[in-house]
Amino acid sequence: MEIKEKLEIIQNAIEAKKGFDINSLFIGDRSSIADYFVICSANNKSQAESIMDEVDEKLAVQGVLPRRVEGKATSNWIIMDYEDVIVHIFLSDDREYYNLERLWKNLEIESEE
């Protein structure tokens, strides 16, 4: 599957579950861990888990499974590793606290609003 198609599926899945403040950061030229981070916010733990389930379901239909998922136990910050794309689902306060966009400043940010 092409990376742009994977990004579109992820972003659509997040939007379907009312995730918000969606940003895609291209990190491929600065990191070997992935080509993109997709970062989004959720209002509560239930919504964060719902977003995670939707992303997982929509990609699984395409035969794409995560290498690893972290944070399901607390649901404040869920990380889904799809090799070339890493999805970060934050509760709003945690997103503000960790501010990954700041850590990866000066990168191309593609907002989906």
Phi, psi and omega in degrees: 000135178292146184297322180296324177293318178298316178299318180296317178298316180298311181297319177296321179295319178297313180297323181298332180256019174065027170295155185219173181052053184276125175232140171249122180252124174278114181245003188302330181271358181236356184211150177261359183281333181190171173266328182223146161254133168250123184240133178216167179243153175228154182282332183204173184296321179298317179294320178301315179294322178296318176298314179302313180297320181293316178299312181300315182295314184293323178283325179298323177301329179271003180083016181254117180245148179288146173290324183200148174231129180237151173095002181299329184294323181257330180063013175282326179212108180255132179242126179242118184261109177250040178065285182270349177227130175246124182261128177245119178246115184247148159287149189307313182297320180291323178297317179297319181295310183281329174041062180302327178301323178293319181296329181253032183303160182070019175255161176290120179249126178251102180279143177241089181239000000 
